[in-house]
Every structure is written in structure tokens, then in C-alpha cells.
Amino acid sequence: MENLPKKVRSRKLNTRVDLTAMVSVSFLLIVFFMVTTELAKPKIMDFGHGDRGCGPEPGCSKPDENRILTVLLDDNDKMITYMGLLYSPVQKPKEVEYGKDGIRKELLIIDKKVHQYSAGMGKPEIGVTVIIKPSKKSNYGNLVNILDEMNITGINSYAIVDYYTPEETKLLASK
């Protein structure tokens, strides 16, 4: 019995899992989802309602057509502007070119007139409100150009609207 081979027992190794990499990945995923959630929130521009867009009467809720300039953008770099309401415009519709001698000059003149008009109403800080209406035929570059002009002229009260009235559609077709 002395020469019998001894049983070789396997030695159990200590199993230890290193979770350092898993923690790093978890933090990266948390940061990623926090950032994407923040970027996915819709960004909206507050288009001054209430007293800012009010007409000459105190407490009114209608916009003052003497402060509204509409810019219609169409294909072939065509741009038409009018002031007020189309059926009774303060300034008749006219075709304007892009650039410093075109729309920029027009915006500066109108903004100056609106500031003078607003000063007579007791609120000289209120300038022109520009409504930009790109048609389905206009290109993205034209929209960028008019937004650049808003920035250059310092007009910060503007809106981009994709709705055309039937009268505006006829106006674009006729000019």
C-alpha cells in the first residue's frame, strides 16, 4: 500500500472579476444619455406676445401693422417685401435684391422708421418685426442669407413662417 500513487487534487484558484472597465463604460453611457437627452429638447424662440406686438390702442391684442415687415422668398433669388397687411399695405409690395444695397438698406430704413413711430407711441425701444416666409421653391441659401441680414442689421424680432396666404401666392406668381 505504500507505493500507491497519491491522488492529485486540483487546486481551486481564487476567482475574482475586475469590474473597473464596466464602471467606466457605465459612466460613459450615463453621460452620453444625459447629453443626448438635453440636445433632443426642442429649442423655441419666444415671439413676444402681449404688450410688445400690440397696436396703438392700450390693452389691444392685435399686431400693429405699422411695425410688421413681411419678406417672401421664392425661387431664382426672388424676394418680395411689403409692410403691414397685404390687403391694405403700409408699404406696397416690391421686389428687393439681396445684399447691402438691397434688403439690408431696406431693413435699416424701415427699422429706423418703426423706431421713430414707436417713439411717438412712447416706446422707442420697439423696432420692426420681420416675418420671413420662404416658399417651397426657395432654396436654403436664401433663408440663410436673410437670417444673416437680420443679424447684420441688428433686428432681433423676426419669425420664419411656412404658411402662405392665397393672396401672397398670387403675388409671387404675378411678379
C-alpha positions as a Markdown table, in Angstrom:
| # | Residue | x | y | z |
|---|---|---|---|---|
| 1 | Met | 0.0 | 0.0 | 0.0 |
| 2 | Glu | 2.8 | 2.2 | 0.3 |
| 3 | Asn | 3.5 | 2.5 | -3.4 |
| 4 | Leu | 0.1 | 3.6 | -4.4 |
| 5 | Pro | 0.1 | 6.8 | -6.3 |
| 6 | Lys | -1.5 | 9.7 | -4.4 |
| 7 | Lys | -4.5 | 11.4 | -5.8 |
| 8 | Val | -3.6 | 14.7 | -7.3 |
| 9 | Arg | -6.2 | 17.2 | -6.2 |
| 10 | Ser | -6.7 | 20.3 | -8.4 |
| 11 | Arg | -6.1 | 23.4 | -6.6 |
| 12 | Lys | -9.0 | 25.9 | -6.7 |
| 13 | Leu | -8.0 | 29.2 | -8.0 |
| 14 | Asn | -9.4 | 32.3 | -6.4 |
| 15 | Thr | -11.9 | 33.7 | -9.0 |
| 16 | Arg | -12.1 | 37.5 | -8.9 |
| 17 | Val | -13.8 | 39.6 | -11.6 |
| 18 | Asp | -12.3 | 43.1 | -12.2 |
| 19 | Leu | -15.2 | 45.5 | -12.8 |
| 20 | Thr | -13.1 | 48.6 | -13.3 |
| 21 | Ala | -13.8 | 48.7 | -17.1 |
| 22 | Met | -17.5 | 48.0 | -16.5 |
| 23 | Val | -17.8 | 51.1 | -14.2 |
| 24 | Ser | -16.0 | 53.3 | -16.8 |
| 25 | Val | -18.4 | 52.1 | -19.6 |
| 26 | Ser | -21.4 | 52.7 | -17.3 |
| 27 | Phe | -20.3 | 56.3 | -16.6 |
| 28 | Leu | -19.7 | 56.9 | -20.3 |
| 29 | Leu | -23.2 | 55.6 | -21.1 |
| 30 | Ile | -24.8 | 57.8 | -18.4 |
| 31 | Val | -23.0 | 60.9 | -19.7 |
| 32 | Phe | -24.0 | 60.0 | -23.3 |
| 33 | Phe | -27.6 | 59.6 | -22.5 |
| 34 | Met | -27.7 | 62.8 | -20.4 |
| 35 | Val | -26.2 | 64.8 | -23.3 |
| 36 | Thr | -28.4 | 63.3 | -26.0 |
| 37 | Thr | -31.5 | 64.0 | -23.9 |
| 38 | Glu | -30.5 | 67.6 | -23.4 |
| 39 | Leu | -29.8 | 68.0 | -27.1 |
| 40 | Ala | -33.1 | 66.4 | -28.1 |
| 41 | Lys | -35.2 | 69.0 | -26.3 |
| 42 | Pro | -36.9 | 71.3 | -28.8 |
| 43 | Lys | -35.4 | 74.8 | -28.9 |
| 44 | Ile | -38.1 | 77.5 | -29.4 |
| 45 | Met | -37.8 | 81.2 | -29.8 |
| 46 | Asp | -40.2 | 83.3 | -27.7 |
| 47 | Phe | -42.0 | 85.5 | -30.2 |
| 48 | Gly | -43.0 | 88.5 | -27.9 |
| 49 | His | -46.8 | 88.3 | -27.3 |
| 50 | Gly | -48.8 | 90.7 | -25.4 |
| 51 | Asp | -47.7 | 94.3 | -25.0 |
| 52 | Arg | -44.7 | 94.1 | -27.4 |
| 53 | Gly | -46.8 | 93.3 | -30.5 |
| 54 | Cys | -49.7 | 95.4 | -29.6 |
| 55 | Gly | -51.2 | 98.1 | -31.7 |
| 56 | Pro | -51.7 | 101.8 | -30.8 |
| 57 | Glu | -54.7 | 101.1 | -28.5 |
| 58 | Pro | -53.7 | 100.2 | -24.9 |
| 59 | Gly | -54.6 | 96.7 | -24.0 |
| 60 | Cys | -55.2 | 95.5 | -27.5 |
| 61 | Ser | -54.4 | 92.0 | -28.7 |
| 62 | Lys | -53.9 | 92.7 | -32.4 |
| 63 | Pro | -50.5 | 93.3 | -34.0 |
| 64 | Asp | -49.7 | 96.8 | -35.2 |
| 65 | Glu | -49.3 | 96.7 | -39.0 |
| 66 | Asn | -47.0 | 99.7 | -38.9 |
| 67 | Arg | -44.4 | 97.5 | -37.2 |
| 68 | Ile | -44.6 | 94.4 | -39.4 |
| 69 | Leu | -42.5 | 93.8 | -42.5 |
| 70 | Thr | -43.1 | 90.6 | -44.4 |
| 71 | Val | -40.4 | 89.1 | -46.6 |
| 72 | Leu | -41.5 | 86.5 | -49.2 |
| 73 | Leu | -38.7 | 84.3 | -50.6 |
| 74 | Asp | -39.2 | 82.4 | -53.9 |
| 75 | Asp | -37.1 | 80.6 | -56.4 |
| 76 | Asn | -34.4 | 82.2 | -58.6 |
| 77 | Asp | -33.3 | 84.5 | -55.6 |
| 78 | Lys | -36.6 | 86.4 | -55.9 |
| 79 | Met | -37.6 | 88.3 | -52.8 |
| 80 | Ile | -40.7 | 90.5 | -52.3 |
| 81 | Thr | -41.3 | 92.7 | -49.2 |
| 82 | Tyr | -44.3 | 94.6 | -48.0 |
| 83 | Met | -45.2 | 96.3 | -44.8 |
| 84 | Gly | -48.4 | 95.9 | -43.0 |
| 85 | Leu | -51.2 | 93.7 | -44.2 |
| 86 | Leu | -51.3 | 92.6 | -47.9 |
| 87 | Tyr | -54.9 | 93.8 | -48.5 |
| 88 | Ser | -54.1 | 97.2 | -47.1 |
| 89 | Pro | -50.3 | 97.6 | -47.0 |
| 90 | Val | -48.5 | 100.4 | -45.3 |
| 91 | Gln | -45.8 | 99.9 | -47.9 |
| 92 | Lys | -46.8 | 98.3 | -51.3 |
| 93 | Pro | -45.1 | 95.0 | -52.3 |
| 94 | Lys | -41.9 | 95.4 | -54.1 |
| 95 | Glu | -39.1 | 93.1 | -55.3 |
| 96 | Val | -35.8 | 93.6 | -53.5 |
| 97 | Glu | -32.4 | 92.2 | -54.2 |
| 98 | Tyr | -30.1 | 90.5 | -51.7 |
| 99 | Gly | -27.0 | 92.4 | -50.4 |
| 100 | Lys | -26.1 | 95.7 | -48.8 |
| 101 | Asp | -27.7 | 97.9 | -51.4 |
| 102 | Gly | -30.9 | 95.8 | -51.4 |
| 103 | Ile | -32.5 | 94.1 | -48.5 |
| 104 | Arg | -30.0 | 95.4 | -45.9 |
| 105 | Lys | -30.6 | 99.0 | -46.9 |
| 106 | Glu | -34.4 | 98.4 | -46.9 |
| 107 | Leu | -34.3 | 96.8 | -43.4 |
| 108 | Leu | -32.2 | 99.6 | -41.9 |
| 109 | Ile | -34.6 | 102.3 | -43.3 |
| 110 | Ile | -37.7 | 100.5 | -42.2 |
| 111 | Asp | -36.3 | 99.8 | -38.7 |
| 112 | Lys | -35.4 | 103.4 | -38.3 |
| 113 | Lys | -39.0 | 104.5 | -39.3 |
| 114 | Val | -40.5 | 102.0 | -36.9 |
| 115 | His | -38.3 | 103.2 | -34.1 |
| 116 | Gln | -39.5 | 106.8 | -34.8 |
| 117 | Tyr | -43.1 | 105.6 | -34.9 |
| 118 | Ser | -42.7 | 103.7 | -31.7 |
| 119 | Ala | -41.1 | 106.7 | -30.0 |
| 120 | Gly | -44.2 | 108.7 | -30.9 |
| 121 | Met | -46.2 | 106.0 | -29.1 |
| 122 | Gly | -43.9 | 106.2 | -26.0 |
| 123 | Lys | -41.9 | 103.0 | -26.6 |
| 124 | Pro | -38.8 | 103.9 | -28.7 |
| 125 | Glu | -37.1 | 100.6 | -27.9 |
| 126 | Ile | -39.6 | 98.6 | -30.1 |
| 127 | Gly | -38.4 | 98.1 | -33.6 |
| 128 | Val | -39.7 | 96.3 | -36.7 |
| 129 | Thr | -40.9 | 92.7 | -36.6 |
| 130 | Val | -39.9 | 90.8 | -39.7 |
| 131 | Ile | -41.9 | 87.8 | -40.9 |
| 132 | Ile | -39.9 | 85.7 | -43.2 |
| 133 | Lys | -41.9 | 83.4 | -45.5 |
| 134 | Pro | -39.8 | 81.0 | -47.6 |
| 135 | Ser | -41.7 | 79.3 | -50.3 |
| 136 | Lys | -41.3 | 75.6 | -51.2 |
| 137 | Lys | -39.4 | 76.6 | -54.3 |
| 138 | Ser | -36.9 | 78.8 | -52.4 |
| 139 | Asn | -33.5 | 77.4 | -51.5 |
| 140 | Tyr | -31.9 | 77.0 | -48.2 |
| 141 | Gly | -29.2 | 79.5 | -49.1 |
| 142 | Asn | -31.7 | 82.3 | -49.5 |
| 143 | Leu | -33.1 | 81.7 | -46.0 |
| 144 | Val | -29.5 | 81.7 | -44.6 |
| 145 | Asn | -28.8 | 85.0 | -46.4 |
| 146 | Ile | -31.9 | 86.7 | -45.0 |
| 147 | Leu | -31.1 | 85.5 | -41.5 |
| 148 | Asp | -27.6 | 86.9 | -41.9 |
| 149 | Glu | -29.1 | 90.2 | -42.9 |
| 150 | Met | -31.2 | 90.1 | -39.7 |
| 151 | Asn | -28.1 | 89.6 | -37.7 |
| 152 | Ile | -26.1 | 92.3 | -39.5 |
| 153 | Thr | -28.9 | 94.9 | -39.2 |
| 154 | Gly | -29.4 | 94.1 | -35.5 |
| 155 | Ile | -33.1 | 93.2 | -35.9 |
| 156 | Asn | -33.8 | 90.5 | -33.3 |
| 157 | Ser | -37.6 | 90.4 | -33.6 |
| 158 | Tyr | -38.3 | 88.0 | -36.5 |
| 159 | Ala | -40.1 | 84.8 | -37.3 |
| 160 | Ile | -39.9 | 82.2 | -40.0 |
| 161 | Val | -43.3 | 81.1 | -41.2 |
| 162 | Asp | -44.1 | 78.5 | -43.8 |
| 163 | Tyr | -47.7 | 79.5 | -44.4 |
| 164 | Tyr | -48.6 | 81.5 | -47.5 |
| 165 | Thr | -52.0 | 83.2 | -47.9 |
| 166 | Pro | -53.6 | 82.8 | -51.3 |
| 167 | Glu | -53.0 | 86.5 | -51.9 |
| 168 | Glu | -49.3 | 86.0 | -51.3 |
| 169 | Thr | -49.2 | 83.1 | -53.6 |
| 170 | Lys | -50.8 | 85.2 | -56.3 |
| 171 | Leu | -48.4 | 88.0 | -55.6 |
| 172 | Leu | -45.4 | 85.7 | -56.1 |
| 173 | Ala | -46.9 | 84.2 | -59.3 |
| 174 | Ser | -47.5 | 87.7 | -60.8 |
| 175 | Lys | -44.2 | 89.4 | -60.1 |
